[in-house]
Amino acid sequence: MLPLALQKTAAVEASPVPVTFGTLKPSTPAEETNATRLTAQIDAALAAPAWPELSPSFDNILAEGKPDEDAGCGNTDIAAGGCVFGTEKPQTAVVLGDSTGITLLPTVRAAMGTDYNVRGMTKAGCVTLDLEILDDRPGFMADCAAFKAAAIEEINRTKPAIVFITNTSGVFGSLVSNARGTEAQQEWLMGTARLLEALKPSGSKLVIVTAPPGGKSPAECATRTSTPRDCMYEVNSNFVETAAAMQSAAEAAGAKMIDTRSWFCSSGYCPSFVGNTPVKRDTVHTTKQYAALLVPVFTDAVAALSSQGTEDS
C-alpha cells in the first residue's frame, strides 16, 4: 500500500459559495512556515525513487551521527554536576530522559543556548517516567530508580525555568506489570502523571517532548540493492498509544506537550532521510545532523508554548 501522501484523493464536490462581484479577491497561498517546509521535505523523501547522496553516509552513520553530548550525558552524574552546558545565564533549561534525551540535547542547545544554560539529566536505557521497565542487566533497574529520584530532587532544588521530558516508546511492551493494550496505556498515563506531580515543587514549566517513533535501522534496511522505500516505516502503535497517554497526563497536570511525529513523518509514514540528511543512526536515535535540522521547528514549538501560556492565564 502506498503512503497516504503518495495516493491520489478523490475530488470532493463543494457547495457553491455566493460571491458579491467587485469584492472577490485573488486567493493567496497558505503561509509557508518552518513546519510546512519540513513536511514538504519529508514528502519529497517519501516519494524519492532512489537514494540521494547522504551526509553522513549510512556506512559511517553510527560514528558520525552520534551527538557530541553522548560522552558526558550517557549516564549523567547529577551529584557532580555532569552534562552541564553553561552556568552564567540567569535561566536554565533541563532535558530529563533516557537516551532519546541525549539526542534531543543538541537541538535544545542550538535553539536555547544563547539565553539559557542547558543541563542534561539523561541516562541511556532509563525511562524517567514513574514506571518500572524490565531490564535484565544486573542492578540496572535499581540504578535507574536511584537516578530518577536524584534527578527529581535536583530539579526541585535548582528550580530551572523549563524541563523537557522525553523517553522512548519502544519499551511500551516491557512494563514489569506485563500490562498490555489499554491497561498498559493507563499505566503509562499514571507514570507520567506521577512524574509531573513530583516535579511541581520546582515551579518549572514542564514540557513533554515525544521521542521519535521507532522505525528501521539503516544498517539493516539500506543495502546496495535497496531503495528508499525499503527503509520507510509507519508510525507504530507504541508511539500512538504512549503519546495519547502523555497528552492526557499533561493536560490534567497543566503541563505542555510537543508531539514531534510531524518532524519525522507525514500522513503516518516516515522516511530514513530528509533532504541529504539521515534521520536516525538506528531504530530510534536521531543523528546529530538531523538534530540540527530540527532547530527551527523546535524553536517555533517552544515559542508556541509560551503564547499558549499567555492565553491560558
C-alpha positions in Angstrom: 0.0 0.0 0.0 1.4 3.4 -0.9 1.8 6.0 1.8 -1.2 8.3 2.1 1.0 11.2 0.9 1.5 9.4 -2.4 -2.0 8.3 -3.1 -4.5 10.3 -5.2 -7.5 11.5 -3.3 -10.9 11.7 -4.8 -12.3 15.1 -5.6 -14.9 16.4 -3.2 -17.8 18.3 -4.5 -18.2 21.6 -2.6 -21.4 23.5 -2.1 -21.5 26.8 -4.1 -20.5 29.8 -2.2 -22.3 33.1 -3.0 -20.0 35.8 -4.2 -20.5 39.5 -4.4 -19.0 40.7 -7.6 -16.5 43.5 -7.2 -15.3 42.3 -3.8 -13.7 39.0 -4.8 -10.0 38.9 -4.0 -7.5 36.6 -5.6 -6.6 33.6 -3.4 -3.2 33.7 -1.7 -1.2 30.6 -1.0 -1.0 29.4 2.6 1.8 31.0 4.6 5.0 29.0 4.5 6.4 28.1 7.9 9.3 26.0 9.1 6.9 23.2 9.8 5.4 23.2 6.3 8.9 23.4 4.7 9.9 20.4 6.8 6.8 18.5 5.8 7.4 19.2 2.1 11.0 17.8 2.5 9.6 14.7 4.2 7.0 14.2 1.5 9.8 14.5 -1.1 11.9 11.9 0.7 8.9 9.5 0.8 8.4 9.9 -2.9 12.1 9.6 -3.8 12.8 6.6 -6.2 16.5 6.4 -5.5 18.9 7.3 -2.7 20.4 10.8 -2.7 24.0 11.5 -1.7 23.7 11.4 2.1 25.9 13.1 4.6 26.9 11.3 6.6 26.6 8.1 4.6 24.8 5.2 6.2 28.2 3.4 6.2 29.5 5.9 8.7 26.3 6.9 10.5 26.9 5.2 13.8 30.1 7.1 14.5 29.5 10.4 12.6 25.8 10.6 13.6 26.4 10.3 17.3 25.8 13.5 19.3 28.8 15.2 20.9 26.9 15.2 24.2 26.9 11.4 24.3 30.2 11.2 26.1 29.2 13.1 29.2 25.4 12.6 29.2 25.0 8.9 28.6 24.9 8.3 32.4 24.8 11.7 33.9 26.5 12.2 37.3 23.9 14.5 38.8 25.7 15.0 42.1 28.9 16.0 40.4 27.1 18.4 38.1 27.7 16.5 34.9 26.2 17.2 31.5 26.0 21.0 32.1 26.4 23.5 29.2 26.8 27.0 30.6 26.3 28.3 34.1 26.4 32.1 33.7 22.9 32.8 32.4 20.0 33.6 34.7 17.8 30.8 33.4 18.3 27.1 32.9 16.6 24.5 30.6 16.8 20.9 31.6 16.4 17.8 29.5 15.2 14.8 31.5 15.1 11.5 29.8 16.6 8.3 28.6 19.0 8.1 25.6 16.5 9.9 23.4 17.1 12.8 25.8 20.7 12.7 24.8 19.8 13.1 21.2 17.4 15.9 22.0 20.2 17.9 23.8 21.9 19.2 20.6 18.6 20.6 19.4 17.8 22.3 22.7 21.3 23.7 23.0 21.2 25.2 19.5 17.7 26.6 19.9 18.0 27.9 23.5 21.7 28.0 24.4 22.1 31.8 23.8 19.6 32.6 26.5 19.6 29.6 28.7 22.1 27.3 30.5 21.3 23.8 29.3 21.6 20.8 31.5 21.0 17.2 30.7 19.7 14.7 33.3 19.9 11.7 31.0 20.7 8.1 31.4 20.7 5.6 28.5 18.2 2.9 28.9 16.4 4.5 31.9 12.9 5.7 31.2 12.4 8.7 33.5 8.7 8.4 33.9 7.5 6.8 37.2 7.3 3.4 35.6 9.1 0.1 36.1 10.6 -1.2 32.9 12.0 -4.7 32.6 15.8 -4.8 32.1 17.9 -8.0 32.5 21.2 -6.1 33.2 22.3 -6.8 36.8 21.4 -3.9 39.1 20.2 -1.6 36.3 16.6 -1.3 37.4 17.8 -0.2 40.9 20.3 2.2 39.3 17.6 3.7 37.1 15.3 4.2 40.1 18.0 5.9 42.0 18.9 8.1 39.0 15.2 9.2 38.7 15.0 10.1 42.4 18.2 12.1 42.2 17.0 13.9 39.1 13.7 14.9 40.7 15.4 16.1 43.9 17.9 18.2 41.9 15.2 19.8 39.7 13.1 20.7 42.7 16.2 22.1 44.4 17.6 24.1 41.5 14.2 25.2 40.0 15.1 25.5 36.3 12.9 27.7 34.1 11.8 24.8 31.9 12.1 21.0 31.9 11.8 19.0 28.7 10.9 15.3 29.4 11.4 12.7 26.7 11.6 8.9 26.6 11.3 6.2 24.0 8.0 4.5 23.4 9.9 1.4 22.4 9.7 -0.1 25.9 5.9 0.1 26.0 5.6 -3.7 25.8 8.3 -4.2 28.6 6.4 -3.0 31.7 7.2 -5.0 34.8 3.5 -5.4 35.3 3.3 -7.2 31.9 0.3 -4.9 31.1 -0.9 -4.8 27.5 -3.3 -2.6 25.5 -5.5 -0.2 27.4 -4.1 -1.3 30.7 -0.5 -0.5 29.6 -1.7 2.8 28.2 -3.3 3.7 31.6 -0.1 2.6 33.4 1.9 4.9 31.1 -0.5 7.8 31.7 -0.3 7.3 35.5 3.5 7.0 35.4 3.6 10.3 33.5 1.2 12.0 35.9 3.2 10.9 39.0 6.4 12.3 37.5 4.7 15.7 36.7 3.3 15.8 40.2 6.7 15.0 41.7 8.2 17.9 39.8 5.6 20.5 40.8 7.7 21.9 43.7 10.3 23.1 41.1 7.8 25.7 39.7 9.3 24.9 36.3 7.4 24.8 33.1 7.1 21.1 32.3 7.1 20.1 28.7 6.8 16.5 27.4 8.5 16.0 24.1 7.7 12.8 22.3 10.7 10.8 21.2 10.8 9.8 17.5 8.6 6.9 16.5 10.5 3.7 16.4 11.5 2.6 12.9 14.0 0.7 10.8 17.8 0.7 11.3 19.7 1.9 8.2 22.3 -0.8 8.9 19.6 -3.4 8.2 17.4 -1.8 5.5 19.9 0.1 3.4 21.8 -2.2 1.1 23.5 -1.9 -2.3 20.3 -3.1 -4.0 17.7 -1.3 -1.8 15.6 1.7 -2.5 14.4 4.4 0.0 11.1 2.6 0.2 12.8 -0.3 1.8 13.7 1.9 4.8 10.3 3.6 5.0 8.2 2.8 8.0 4.8 3.6 9.6 4.2 5.4 12.9 3.7 2.4 15.2 1.1 1.8 17.9 3.6 2.1 20.7 4.1 5.8 19.7 0.4 6.5 19.2 -0.7 5.0 22.5 2.0 6.4 24.6 1.7 9.9 23.0 -2.1 9.9 23.8 -1.4 8.8 27.4 1.2 11.5 27.9 -1.0 14.2 26.3 -3.8 13.3 28.7 -1.5 13.4 31.7 0.0 16.7 30.6 -3.4 18.3 30.2 -4.6 17.2 33.6 -1.4 18.5 35.3 -1.3 21.8 33.5 1.9 20.8 31.7 2.6 21.1 28.0 3.4 18.6 25.3 5.2 18.8 21.9 4.1 16.0 19.6 7.1 15.5 17.3 5.7 12.9 14.8 5.3 15.6 12.1 9.1 16.2 12.4 9.8 12.7 11.3 6.7 11.5 9.4 3.9 12.6 7.0 0.5 11.0 6.8 1.7 8.3 9.1 4.8 7.3 7.0 8.4 8.1 7.9 11.5 8.2 5.6 15.0 7.4 6.6 16.4 10.7 5.3 15.2 14.2 4.7 17.0 16.2 2.0 20.5 14.8 2.2 20.4 14.1 5.9 19.9 10.7 7.5 17.2 11.0 10.2 18.4 8.2 12.6 21.5 6.2 13.2 19.5 3.2 14.4 15.8 2.5 15.1 15.1 5.5 17.3 18.1 7.8 17.9 18.3 10.9 15.7 21.6 11.8 14.1 23.2 14.9 15.3 22.9 16.3 11.8 19.1 15.8 11.8 19.0 17.3 15.3 20.5 20.4 13.8 17.9 20.4 11.0 15.1 20.3 13.7 16.2 23.5 15.4 13.8 25.8 13.5 10.7 23.7 14.2 11.7 23.1 17.8 12.2 26.9 18.3 8.8 27.5 16.9 7.2 24.9 19.1 8.7 26.3 22.3 7.6 29.8 21.2 4.1 28.5 20.7 4.0 27.0 24.2 4.8 30.5 25.6 2.0 32.0 23.7 -0.3 29.2 24.9 0.7 30.0 28.4 -0.3 33.7 27.9 -3.7 32.7 26.5 -4.3 30.2 29.4 -3.5 32.7 32.1 
